[in-house]
C-alpha cells in the first residue's frame, strides 16, 4: 500500500510516457491535478472532478506544499514549464515552500542542477528521476527509475515511484539521476547497434538470425535488448516504442555533458555518428530497433572488400 | 540421462576450457581418450585406465567410428591437429569412416568449411560447435553451444552437448556455428566497451557506478555483461576469465570474414581498434572486463574539451 489515496499531487506532461504514468497515479487513488500544454489532452484523459490547470503556475498553486511530477519531451520543455516566461506563468512563480518537484524526463545534467537551485530558492525540493523502460514500462508500471536528490526528498518521492515503476534506485545528489540515465542510454544505444550489426552479419554469413538470437540469449551476449529489440529486428516491426530521434537526442546530450567535464568516450562518439546518420536518412521516427535498417544499409556500402 | 556411460570418445586440447570439459565428460562416465600437445597435462588430469594418445592420428585410431571433440586455442592449433604435418600424424590420417569430429573452439569460418571437407573425404562427419560462457561455463557445464552441421551429425553430438553445456542451438550447416560465435563476440565485445564507457562516465559525472549498475540492471540496459563484468569493473578484479587478447583475436577473425563476404560493420570496426589499443598497451592478459582500464585512460586523453 502506498498510502496516497486521496493525496493531492500535480502532474505536468501527457505525452506518450506521461499519459500512462498519470493514469497509473489516478488508478492508485492519487487526487491528481494536471497541466498539459495542449489542454484537450488533459480533458480526454481525466475523469470529472480531477483538476486541470491552465498554466504551470496554476498547477503549483493548486498543489501548494505537495508533490508535482513533470514528464515532458526534452530540456527546453521542462525549462519552459519550471521557469515559464515573462508572463510569470511558470511553475516557480506559483511554488509554495515545502513543495517537491520531481522531473521524470530525460533532462540535461547542467539544466537539472540549475532548475533545482531555482526551485530551492522558493523553499521547495527537487528530485531528478528519469526512467528506463519505454512506453510499455510506463503503461505496465514496470519502469526503472534513477533518482537524484537528498535522502529526504527521494524518500518523499518513493511512494509515487512505487506506483509508477518496478524499482527505483537513489543514485546520489541532484543530477545523479540524469547522469545514470546518460549511462543507461549509452549502454542501450551501443547494445542496439551491436545486436543490429551482429544479426546483419549473421544473415550475410549464411546463419539464420532467429536461431542466432535464440542461441545467444543464454550466454554472455544475453541482454534485454537482444531479447526484445532483437526480436523486432528479426520481425522488422519498427513501430515506436522509443524513437530513434529521441535516442539520438539523449546521446547528443550525454556527449555534450561528457565534453563539458573533459570526458572522451570514443565508442559512444562513433555510435552517435551512426544514430545521426539514421535520422539523416529519414528513419528518425522508427523504433530504436530500426538501427538494424541502417546497419544493413551500411553493411553494403564502403569499407567492405569483396 | 545421456546414455554415454562407457561409450568411448576422443578429446583433444586440455587448455583452460578443455580441461574442465574433459573432466565433465569423464564424470558423466564417458570412456575418454585424450590427446594434448603437452602430454603431461593429460597425465595430470586422467585417472588410470583412461587412454592418452601420442598424436592426433593415434587418437583417431583409438576412437575408430566414434566421436572426437577438439577444443584448442585458435585456428592454427585446430588446423595442426586435424591436418597434421608431413609426418602423417594428423587426425585425418587416422580417421575411420563413420567417425564424427566436433570442433568446440572458435575457428575461422572459411577454415571450418575446409576442414569439414577434409574430414568428409574420409567418410567422417563434422560439427562446428563453438561455445559462450567462458571458463566458469566450462567448469559448471553451463556453456551455450552454437552448432553447425547436418541434422544427423548435430543429433549425434547432442548427448555430449547435454553434458558440457546448458543449451545448444543448431544454427545451420557447417560453419553456421562459427558465424553465430562471431555474432556472439561482436555483441559481447561491444557490450563490454559500452558498460565500460558508461561506468567511467558515471563516475566522472559524480554518480556512484555501483548504484548505476544496480539501477540499470532492471531496465533496457540490463545484460549478463552488466551483471557479471560490470561488477568486475566496479571491483577492479581483472583476473581472466576470458582474456582481452582472445577477444581481440575473435574480433579480428569476425572482421576478416565479414570483409571476405563484403560486409562492413562500422561500430565493430571502431571497437576492434579499441581492443587492439588495449592489447598494445600491455593489458591483453587482463580479463575482458579490463576494457574499463582502457576506457578510463582514453576518457582522459584527446577528444575531451574541458
Interface residues (C-beta under 8 A of the other chain):
Chain A: X109 X131 X132 X133 X134 X137 X143 X144 X145 X146 X148 X166 X167 X168 X169 X170 X171 X172 X173 X175 X176 X179 X180 X182 X183 X184 X186 X187 X188 X190 X191 X193 X194 X195 X197 X198 X199 X200 X201 X202 X204 X205 X206 X207 X208 X211 X212 X214 X215 X216 X218 X219 X220 X221 X222 X223 X224 X225 X226 X228 X254 X257 X258 X259 X260 X261 X262 X263 X264 X265 X266 X267 X268 X269 X270 X271 X274 X295 X298 X299 X300 X301 X302 X303 X304 X305 X306
Chain B: X109 X131 X132 X133 X134 X137 X143 X144 X145 X146 X148 X166 X167 X168 X169 X170 X171 X172 X173 X175 X176 X179 X180 X182 X183 X184 X186 X187 X188 X190 X191 X193 X194 X195 X197 X198 X199 X200 X201 X202 X204 X205 X206 X207 X208 X211 X212 X214 X215 X216 X218 X219 X220 X221 X222 X223 X224 X225 X226 X228 X254 X257 X258 X259 X260 X261 X262 X263 X264 X265 X266 X267 X268 X269 X270 X271 X274 X295 X298 X299 X300 X301 X302 X303 X304 X305 X306
